[in-house]
Amino acid sequence: KVNPLEGWTPSVPQGDLLEAHSEEWRAMERVGLREVGACAFVLVAGGLGERLGYDGIKVSLPAESTTGTCYLELYIKTILAFERRSATTQLPLCLMLSKDTEAATRALLKEHNNFGMRADQISFVVQAGVPALSDDKARFVLDHDNILCKPHGHGDVHSLLAQSGLPKKWLDRGLKRVFFFQDTNAFALRTLLPALGSAASRNLDVCSTCVERRAGEAMGALCLLKKDNKSLLKNVEYNQLEPLLLAATGKGDVETPSPYPGNTNQLIISLQGEHGYVATLERTGGNVPEFVNPKFNANRTFKKPARLECMMQDYPQLLQGGSVGFVTLSRKAVREYAPVKNSPASAIDKVKQGLDAHCASSGEADFYALHGDFLRCGRDVVIGGKEPGVYRGLSIEMPPRIVLSPSFALIEDDVISKVKGVTVKQGATLVIEGEGSVELEDVIVEEGSALRISTGEGVVLRVLGLKVANAGYRVEAPGVTKAEVIRGFRIVRRDETHLKFEEPGSYAVAPLDLSSDDEDEDDASRLPLILGAAAVAVLAVLLMRYR
C-alpha cells in the first residue's frame, strides 16, 4: 500500500478524556450548557441513503421507530431545546445540501413547518459535483455526451460557507462557535455539551469529538504527526492509517482498542480571533486539501471512476498556528457514536470482522441504550435486560425502548433532579415527548408495557407512584415501509398508557388515596395504581391540577 504521509512519524496525541456519569463529565456539561447559546450549527446532509439500501434522503429516516422521529426533526428539536435553556432568541442552523438532496430536504421542512424552527434561522448552501476520472491520466468520464460528475466530499462545506458570508454574520451577532455534524448520527447533539464544555474550558480554536477506535475500523484516527521541525494534529483516514503505521512501527493498524482516538467528524470551531473560523475563511476561502482515492484492479486500472475529494475534518490544515485539540467521550453502556451508514448485508460483514454494524437496526438499539443509560442518572433507576432478535440476518439485542425528549433533560444534572425510583422492565417502552417539564417518582413500567407522556410548552407535570401494565408495543419482523425494511422490523403499538397535557399549567398524576381515618386500614390501598387500557377513563379522577 502507498503511504501518502511518507516522511511523517505518528505518535499518540494527548487530549481530554471524559467518562459519562463522572463529576468531570457533569462539570463540562454545565459549561457546555452555558456556552451553547452562542453556537451556530452546520449539518452536512448532501448524501442519499443508497448505501443503506434506502432511496430517500438520509435525514428523513427515523432515528428510532417507537415515535418515528426523523433525524432532521431530532436535530431541530434539540437545537430549540438549547435555545429555551439558554434564553437565546434563535440559534442558526445551516444545512449543506447537494443537488441530490436539496429539493427533498426543503420539501421535508415545508411539510412539517420546519419542525417548529423559524424559517429565518435556517439557511442552505448547496454543493456541486466534480468531473469523474476514468484512469490515472485523469481523463473525464462521459455519460451520454455529458461529463459525469460525482460528489466532491463534505469538505466543500468550508468553501461554501466562505462564499455565503454566514460565519461573519454569526460572529457579528455575538456568536462564538460553530458546531459541524453529519446526517445520521443520533448521538451528535446529545453528546455535544460535554465536548463543548471541554473546548471552551481550554479555549481551543478547533476541537474534534472522538471515541475509542477499533483496529481496522472505517473511521479516521487523530494522530500527532512530526516531520523535521513540524508538528501537526491531523485526522488520518483509515485507509491511510495502515500504511502509515506499517512504515513507522512495522505492525500496522492492529491494536484494539487503538491508541489513536477515533474521529467522529464532529467539529467545534471558534468563530473569533486571529485563528478563528472567520479569519481563516477570509484568508483561505475555505479550500481544504484535495485528494484522489481510486480503487484499482490487478492491472492497475480503476475499478470504477474516481474523483477529487475533500474532507470537512481536514480544516485544521488551513490554520497558521492556533490551538487545536480533541476530547474523547467514553460511556460503558454504549459507544458515544452510532452512525447509520451501512446496509444490512454490509453490517453483517462488519460484525464478522469484529466491528460495529452501524446500520439502521443497530443504530436504533444503540439509541435506546443511550437514553436508558441517561435515565440511570436518576436515583434508584432500574433498566431491564435486552431482548435478543435477528433482523435481516443480523443479531440485535434490543434494550427497553426509552425515548427522552431534549426538553425533558439535556444534561445529567437534569435527570438527577427529575427522576427518582423509576423501573423500566425488559421489553417495555417509556416515551417522554414534547416541550413541557416532567418529573418522575416511583414509576414502574412492567415488562412489555408502554407509558407515553406528552406535554406542551408551559406544562409542569409530576408523575408519582404509577405502575403501568398493558399490552404495550412490540417489535415485529419483517418491516413494511422502506425505512422499516432496512431495519428488518417495525414497532407495532398494541396498547399504551398515554398521559397527555397540552394546556400550560401545573399538574400531577398520582394514585387514588382510598384510605379512611381508620389507622388499621390496609396499606395496600396506597400502592401505586395500575393503569392499563382503561387509563383514559380514570384520568379525570387521578389528575390534580394546581396553579
N, C-alpha and C positions, 0 to 999 in steps of 0.2 A: 504494500500500500504506500502511496505517495504521502509524505509528511509535509503539508503546506506550511507548517510552522518550524521548518528546519532551522536550526541555529538557536532556537529559544529553549530554555530549560524551565520545566514546570516545577512548581512546589505548591504545597497545600496552603491556601490563604487563611488568614485569621479574621473572623467576623463575630458578630453576636450570635449566641445560641439561646433560644427561648423555648422553654418547656411549658406546654399548656398546663394550667392549674397551679403553676408556681407563683409565688409572690412577685417575682420579677416579670413574668408574663402579664400579670394583672396591673402592675405599675406601668408597663409600656402601653397596655390598652387604655389606661386613663390618660396618658399623654396623647396617644393617638386620637382619642375621642375629642380632646381639646383642639387638636390640630386639623381634624378632618373638615372643619367648617371653612378652611382656607384652601381647599383642594379642588382642582378640576379633574375630570375623569375622561379617559380616552379608551374606548372599546374597539379593538381591532376585529372586524367582522366581515372580512372580504371573501370568505370561503363558503362553498356549498357543502352539503353533507354527503357527497358522493362516496367518500372514503368510508363512511359509516354504513353505507347501503341505504341512504336517505336522500331523496332528490330535492328537498327543500333547503331553505336557509337554516343554518345550524342554530341561530338564536331563537328560532321559532319552536325548537324541540322542547318538550317538557324537561325541566331539571329533575322532576320526580313525578310519578304517576298518581300519587294519592290526591293531590289537589290539581294537577295538570298545569301548574305554573311554569311558563316557559322561561328560558334563560334571560331573555331581554326584560321580561316583567320582573323577575327576581332581582336583576341588577338595578333597575329603576326604583323599585320599592325600597331597596337598601339605601340608595343614594337619598331618597326622600326621607328615610328614617334618620340618616345622618343630618339632613337639613333641620329636622324638627328638634333633634337633640342639641344641635349647636346654635339654634336660633338664627340661622343664616337664611337670608331671603331666598336665594336659589343657588345651587351648585351646578355648574355647567357640565354637560355630557356631550362629547363629540364622538361620533361613530365613523370609523374609517371603513368604507364600503368599496365594492368593486362593481363593474358593470353587471356581473352575475348576480349580485345581491342587493343592489340599490333599490330597484322597483319593489321587490318583495318586502324589504325591510321597511320602507316608507309606508307600504300598504298595511303591514302589521301594526305599525304605530298608529296610523289613522284609524284602523278598525277598532282599536282598543283605547282611543283617546289618549295616546301616549302613556298609557298605564298610570295616569294621574299626574304626570310631569307636564309643566308648562311648555308649550311649543317653542317659545323663545329661548329656552335654556338648552335645547337640543340643536346641535349643528352637525353637518356632514362634510366629510372630504371623501373623494372618490378616486381610486387609483385606476390607472390604465394598464394594459398588458405591454409586454415587450416581445420582440420577434423571437420565435423559436429557432433553435440552431440544430442542424441535421448532423453535423460532424465536427471534427477538431479543426476544420478550416473555417468554422463559423459561418457556413452557408445557411441562408434562410430556408425555412420550410414553407412550401406553397400549399394552400388549401383552396382549390377551385379558383386559381389565378390570384388569390389574395394571400398575403403573408400571414401565416399562422402566428397568433400571439398567445403568450402564456403569462400567468401572474408573475410579477416581479418580486413578490415577497412582502412580508409585513414591515420591513424596514422603510418602505415608502411612507409610512405614517409621519416620519420626521420631516421629510421634504414637503409633503402635503400640508402639514401644519405650518411650516415656514411660509409657504405660499399663501395660506389662508389669513395669516396675521392674528389668529386666535390667541396664541400664547401671550403676545404683547397685550392684547385686550384683557386677558385674565390677570396679568401682572398689574396693569393699570387699575383694575378693580380691587386690588389688595390681596389677591390670592397668592399663596406662597409655593404651592407644589402641584404637580400633575401626576396622576396615577394611571399607568398603562396596564391593560389586562386583555386577555383573549376570550373568544366567544363561548366556549363550552367547559369552563371550569367553575362549577357552582361554589367552590370554596373561596374564590378570588376576593370578594368583598367581605365575606365573613371573617377572613383572617387578615384583612388589611390593617386593622387598628393596631395590633401589637407591632407589626412591621413598620407602620408609620411612626409609632412612638419611638422605636429604635432609631429610625432615620433622623427624626427631629432631635432626639437627645444627643446624637453625635454630629449634628449639623452637616450631614452628608449632602453633596451635590447630586449624587446618584446612589440609590440603594436598590439592590436586587433582592427579591424574596426567594429563598431557597428551601429545599427539603433534603433529607438524606437520599442519596442516589445509590442505585444498584449497578453492578457491573454489567455492561452490555446494554444498558437501558437507552432507548431512543430519546435521550434527554441531554441537553448541554450541561457541561460542568464548568464551574468557576475555577480558574487556575491563576496563580500568580506566576507570570512569565518573566524571565530575565534573559537579557541578551546584551553583552558588553556592559554599558553603564545604564541601560534602560530597564525599567521595571513596569509591568502592565498587569492590572487585574482584568482578566478577559474571560468572556464566555467562550469555551471551546466546544464546538458541536461534537456529538457522539461519534460521528464518522471520522473526525479529525483527532479525537482523543486517543484512539487506539494506536495510530502510527506515532503520535507524539510521545506517548508513554513507552512504546516499544523502543523508540530511539533513546529515551532518557534512562529507562530502567531495565529494558530487555524483557519486561513482563507484560506490558500492555494493560488493557482495561479489564482486570480480572478480580479485583477485590470487592467483596460485598460485606458490609456496606463500603462504598467507595469513600476514600478520604477526601475526595473533592466534592463540594456541595453541588447538588442538582439544581439547575436554574429553572424556575417555573415560568419564566418570561413575564413576570410581574415587576414593573419598574416604578420606583418613586423618584421623581426628578424635581429638583428645586428650580423654580422659575427665576429666582432673583440672583443678583450678584455677577461678578466677573466671569465665573464659571457656570452660571445658571443657564437654563434652557433657552431663554430669550436671547441672551448674548451669544450663545453658541450657535443658534439657528441663524442669527444675523451674520455671523462670520462664515458659516459653512454652507448655509442653505439647507441643512439637514440631510445632506447627501452622505449616507453611511457607506462603508466599503462594499463593493460588489464581488461576486464570485460565480463560478460555474461549477456545477456538481453533476457531471454526466455519469450515467451507468453504462459500463462497457460490456460488449460481448467478448468472447475469447479472442477474436481477431482485431480487437481494439476499435471496432465501430460502435456507435451509440446504440443502446438497446431501444431508446426512444428519444425524441427530441429533447434537448436541454435548453436552458435559457440563463441569462444573467439573473442573479438573485441577490437579495439583501435582507438583513435581519434586524428587527427592532432592537434586540438586545446588544447590537454592536455599537449603539450610540456612544458609550464611553470612549470609543476610539477617536471621537471628534474633539474631545476635551484637550485643552492645553493646560494641564495642571488640574487643580480642584481636588475634591475629596470623594473618592469612590469606594463603596463598601457593600456589605450584604448582611442579611440576617437569615439564619436558618431556623425554621419553625418546626417543632417536634411535638408529636402527640402520640401517646401509646395506643390509644383506641383505634386510630385510623391515620393514615398519612395525610398531611395538610395539602394534598394535591390530588385531585381526582378528575382529570380532563376526560372528556368523552370524545375520542378521536378514531377508534378502531371499529371495524365491522365485527360481527360475532366470529366469523372464521379467522380473522386476524387475531382476535383476542384469544382464541383457543391456542394459536401458535405461540403467542406471547407467554401465556401461562405455562405451556410446556417448557419454555426456556427459563422458567423461574421468575418471570417478570409480571408486572401488574397488567390486568386485562385492558383497562382504560377504554371500556365500551359502555354502551348505554345502560346495560343491566348492572354492571359493577359500579358505575358512577352513581346509580340510584341507591344501591346498597350502602355505598360509602357516604352518601348524603344523609341517610338515616342514622348511620353510625356516628357521624359528626354531631348531629343535632342531639342524639341521645347522650353523647359524652358531654355536650354543652349543658344539658339539663342536669347532669350529675353534679354540677357545681352547687346545686341547692343542698339543703340539709335532708338527710335520711331519704335519699332518692335511690330507687331500685329499678334497674332496667333489665327486662327479661332476656333470655337467650335468643340466639339466632335460629331461624328456620332454614334448613338446607333445601335446595332445589336445583334442578338442572333446566336451563333455558337456552334454547338454540345450541345445545351441546356443551354449554359452559356451566360449571358448578358455581352456584352463587349461594352464599349464606346471608339471608335477609334478616336484618335486625328488626325490632319493633319499629313500626313506621311513625317516626316522630318528625313533625314539621313545625318549626317555630318561626313565626313572623319576625322580620327585623325589628318591628316596633315593640315586640314583646321583650327582646333582650338583644343588645348589641355587644355587650362585654360580660365577662364572668361576674362582675360585681352585680349586674342587673339580676342574674339568675339567683345569686346568693340572697338577694333582698326579696325575691318574689316567690321562691319555691321552697316548700318545707313538707316533708312527708309524702312524696309522690312515688307511686309504683305504676310502671307500665309493663305489663307482663308479655310473655312471648306471643307473637302473632297479633298483638294489639296495635291500635292506631291512636295517636294523640296529635291533633292539629290545633294550633293556636294561630289564627289568621286575623288580619285587619289592623287598624291603627290604634286601637284602644290600649289601655293599661290593664294587665291581667295578673292576679296573684293566685297561686295555688297552694292549698294547705290540706293535708290528709286526703289526697285524691288517689283513688285506685282505679285503674283501667284493667279489667280482668282479661284473661287470656282470650285472644281472638276478638275482643270487643273494640268499639270505636267511640271516642269522645272528640267532638269538634266544637271549638269555641270561636265565635265570630264577633268582632266588636268594631264599631265605627269610631271615628275620631271624636275625642272628648268623653269617651266611656271609660269609667274606672270600675273594674269588676273584681270581686273576690269570690273564689270558688272554694268552699270549705266542706270537709267531711263527706265527699261524694264518692260513691262506689258505683262504677258503671259496668253493667253486664248486658250484652246484646249480641246479635249475630255478627256485627262488625263488618269489616272489609276483608276481602280475600284476594290472594294472588292466584290468577288462573292463566294457564297456558293453553294455546298459543295466543299471541296478540292478534288484533284485527286491523286497527289503523296502521298507517305507515310508521308512526312513532312507536307503536306497540310491537310491531313485527320485528324491529331491530333489537328490541329488548327480549322478545320471546315470551312476554306475559302482559297481562293487563290487570288493573285493580278494579274489582267489582264491589260496589257498595251494596251490601245486603241490608244493613241496619246501622244506625248510629244514634248516639245521644248528641243533639245539637243545641248548644246554648248560644243564642243569637241576640245581640244587643246593638241597636243602631242609633238610638237617640242618646245624645250626650247626657251624662248623669252618673251617679254612683250607685252601684248595685252589689248585691251579694246573693249567691246561691248556696244554700245550706240545708242540712237535714231538718225535717219537721221535729219540733220539740213536743212530743206527746206525753211527757211526764206529768204526773199530778203532784199535789202537795204532799202526797204520801212518801216519806223518805225511804220506804221499803220498795218503792216502785222498781221493777226490773230495769237495770241499766241498759238492757238490750234495746230499749226504745230510743236511746240516744246514739246508737251506732250509725255509721254513715248509711244514707239512704241508697238503695239500689235502684238505678234508673235504667229502663230498657226502652222498648218501642213506644210505651205509653208516656214517655217523659214529657212530651209537649202538653199533655192533658193536665199534668200536675204542676207545671212550672208556675202557673198563676198563684198557686198556694205557696210555692217554695220561694219565690222572689220577694226579697225585702228591699225596697228601694228607699234610699235616703239621700238627701241633698244637703 
